Amino acid sequence: MRSTCIIALTALLAAGPALGQVIIQTPNADASRHEQRAMQERSDARWEHREAERRAAMGDYQGAAAAQRDARRDWHDARRQEHRAQEDSSTFVFGR
């Protein structure tokens, strides 16, 4: 019995370096949905920014300010979606 425990412990210690790190990543549909939404929000923000520049060039400063506020809101929403995507992608690291 005692020799069996010693052999098992020796085998475990010998295999230890090979089992140094295990990474398990699970795919998540929510993460990809949040990434898609972030891409759409960035696209909307670019469009709103161009609209703000166009309105400012025409002298519509109030419209330009409103478009710029919308662009900032869209950039903020895009960053929030990116954070959600990172939270939803599950990665577990065991070991070192």
C-alpha positions as CSV (number, residue, x, y, z in Angstrom):
1,M,0.0,0.0,0.0
2,R,2.7,2.4,1.0
3,S,4.7,1.7,-2.2
4,T,1.6,2.3,-4.3
5,C,1.3,5.8,-2.8
6,I,4.9,6.5,-3.4
7,I,4.7,5.4,-7.0
8,A,1.5,7.5,-7.6
9,L,3.2,10.6,-6.0
10,T,6.3,10.1,-8.1
11,A,4.2,9.8,-11.3
12,L,2.3,13.0,-10.3
13,L,5.4,14.9,-9.7
14,A,7.0,13.7,-13.0
15,A,3.9,14.8,-14.9
16,G,3.7,18.1,-13.2
17,P,5.8,20.2,-15.7
18,A,3.7,18.8,-18.5
19,L,0.5,20.0,-16.8
20,G,1.8,23.5,-16.1
21,Q,-1.0,25.4,-17.6
22,V,-4.5,24.5,-18.9
23,I,-6.6,27.2,-20.7
24,I,-10.3,26.5,-21.2
25,Q,-12.2,29.0,-23.4
26,T,-15.8,28.5,-24.1
27,P,-17.5,30.2,-27.1
28,N,-20.4,32.5,-26.3
29,A,-22.9,33.8,-28.7
30,D,-23.6,36.8,-26.5
31,A,-20.0,38.0,-26.9
32,S,-20.2,37.9,-30.7
33,R,-23.5,39.7,-30.6
34,H,-22.0,42.5,-28.4
35,E,-19.0,42.8,-30.8
36,Q,-21.4,43.2,-33.7
37,R,-23.3,45.8,-31.8
38,A,-20.0,47.7,-31.0
39,M,-19.1,47.7,-34.6
40,Q,-22.5,49.2,-35.5
41,E,-22.2,51.8,-32.8
42,R,-18.7,52.9,-34.0
43,S,-20.1,53.1,-37.6
44,D,-22.9,55.3,-36.3
45,A,-20.5,57.5,-34.4
46,R,-18.3,58.1,-37.5
47,W,-21.4,59.0,-39.5
48,E,-22.6,61.4,-36.8
49,H,-19.1,63.0,-36.6
50,R,-19.1,63.6,-40.4
51,E,-22.6,65.0,-40.1
52,A,-21.4,67.4,-37.3
53,E,-18.5,68.6,-39.5
54,R,-20.9,69.1,-42.5
55,R,-23.3,71.1,-40.4
56,A,-20.6,73.2,-38.9
57,A,-19.2,74.0,-42.4
58,M,-22.7,75.2,-43.4
59,G,-23.0,77.4,-40.3
60,D,-25.5,75.2,-38.5
61,Y,-23.7,75.2,-35.2
62,Q,-26.6,74.0,-33.1
63,G,-27.1,71.1,-35.4
64,A,-23.4,70.4,-35.4
65,A,-23.3,70.3,-31.6
66,A,-26.3,67.9,-31.5
67,A,-24.6,65.6,-34.1
68,Q,-21.4,65.7,-32.1
69,R,-23.3,64.8,-28.9
70,D,-24.8,61.9,-30.8
71,A,-21.4,60.8,-32.0
72,R,-20.0,60.9,-28.4
73,R,-23.0,58.8,-27.2
74,D,-22.4,56.3,-29.9
75,W,-18.7,56.0,-29.1
76,H,-19.6,55.5,-25.4
77,D,-22.2,52.8,-26.4
78,A,-19.6,51.1,-28.5
79,R,-17.1,50.9,-25.7
80,R,-19.8,49.6,-23.4
81,Q,-20.6,46.8,-25.9
82,E,-16.9,45.9,-26.1
83,H,-16.7,45.6,-22.4
84,R,-19.8,43.3,-22.4
85,A,-18.2,41.2,-25.1
86,Q,-15.1,40.8,-23.0
87,E,-17.2,39.9,-19.9
88,D,-19.2,37.3,-21.9
89,S,-16.2,35.5,-23.4
90,S,-15.3,32.9,-20.8
91,T,-11.6,32.1,-20.3
92,F,-10.3,30.0,-17.5
93,V,-6.6,29.6,-16.8
94,F,-5.4,26.9,-14.4
95,G,-1.8,26.6,-13.4
96,R,1.1,29.1,-13.6
